[in-house]
Amino acid sequence: MGHVILSAWRAIFYGNTAEEIKARACLEGLNWATEWAKKKAILESDCSNVIKSIQNIEKDKSELIFLFREIRDYILKLPEFRLQTIGRDCNKVAHNLAQLAKRSVYTAMWRG
């Protein structure tokens, strides 16, 4: 079992759907990971549609294709990468950090 190398949160002020906001959060996390971690990364999300769209970008026809392509560009910069759908009950820490970001409207990152 690994350990957390990087954890971050940021308020996202734009997005029309929950799926778009979750995709933007994935993009933001990968941006930080390619800049600060540069190691094996695991992207977990409780939004199976986002994970499926990232995995099958060639078949995706959604209006969010530009986000999924940008996410794939970041993935290619990492030496090893895995996508994983997790249940909402396993995602409580991420949910609480998202709520904190909404209330506090600032960005933070923990490394190591």
C-alpha positions in Angstrom: 0.0 0.0 0.0 1.3 3.4 -0.9 1.1 6.7 0.8 -0.2 10.2 -0.2 2.5 12.2 -1.9 0.3 15.2 -2.7 -3.1 16.4 -1.6 -4.6 19.7 -2.6 -7.8 21.6 -2.9 -9.0 24.7 -4.7 -12.4 26.4 -5.1 -13.7 26.0 -8.7 -16.0 28.8 -9.6 -17.0 27.8 -13.1 -18.8 24.7 -14.4 -22.3 23.9 -15.6 -22.7 20.4 -14.2 -21.3 18.3 -11.4 -19.5 16.1 -14.0 -17.8 19.2 -15.4 -16.7 20.3 -12.0 -15.3 16.9 -11.1 -13.5 16.8 -14.5 -12.0 20.2 -13.7 -10.9 19.0 -10.3 -9.2 16.0 -11.9 -7.4 18.3 -14.3 -6.3 20.6 -11.5 -5.0 17.6 -9.5 -3.1 16.3 -12.4 -1.6 19.7 -13.1 -0.3 19.8 -9.5 0.9 16.2 -9.7 3.0 16.7 -12.9 4.5 19.8 -11.4 5.2 18.6 -7.8 5.1 14.8 -7.6 6.4 13.4 -10.9 5.9 9.9 -9.6 3.4 7.1 -9.9 -0.1 8.7 -9.6 -3.5 7.3 -9.0 -6.5 9.5 -9.8 -9.6 8.4 -7.9 -13.1 9.8 -8.5 -16.6 8.8 -7.5 -17.8 10.0 -10.9 -17.7 6.9 -13.1 -18.6 9.0 -16.2 -15.5 11.1 -15.8 -13.3 8.1 -15.4 -14.9 6.3 -18.4 -14.5 9.4 -20.5 -10.8 9.8 -19.7 -10.2 6.1 -20.4 -12.1 6.0 -23.7 -11.4 9.5 -25.0 -11.5 8.3 -28.6 -15.1 7.3 -28.2 -16.2 10.2 -26.1 -18.7 12.6 -27.8 -19.5 14.9 -24.8 -19.2 18.6 -24.7 -16.4 18.1 -22.1 -14.1 16.5 -24.6 -11.7 19.4 -24.4 -11.3 18.8 -20.7 -10.7 15.1 -21.1 -8.1 15.7 -23.8 -6.3 18.1 -21.5 -6.4 15.6 -18.7 -4.9 12.9 -21.0 -2.1 15.4 -21.9 -1.2 15.6 -18.2 -1.4 11.8 -17.8 1.2 11.3 -20.5 3.6 13.5 -18.5 3.6 11.1 -15.5 5.8 8.0 -15.4 3.1 5.7 -14.2 -0.6 6.4 -13.9 -3.8 4.6 -12.9 -7.5 5.7 -13.0 -9.9 4.3 -10.5 -13.6 4.7 -9.7 -14.3 4.6 -6.0 -17.6 4.7 -4.1 -18.8 7.9 -2.5 -18.4 6.3 0.9 -14.7 5.9 0.2 -14.4 9.5 -0.9 -15.3 11.3 2.3 -11.9 13.0 2.7 -12.1 14.4 -0.8 -15.7 15.5 -0.3 -14.8 17.3 3.0 -11.9 19.1 1.3 -14.2 20.2 -1.5 -16.7 21.6 1.1 -13.8 23.4 2.8 -12.7 24.9 -0.5 -16.2 26.1 -1.2 -16.5 27.8 2.2 -13.0 29.2 2.5 -12.4 30.1 -1.2 -8.7 29.5 -1.1 -6.2 27.0 -2.5 -3.9 24.8 -0.4 -1.6 21.9 -1.0 0.1 19.3 1.2 3.2 17.5 0.0 4.9 14.5 1.6 
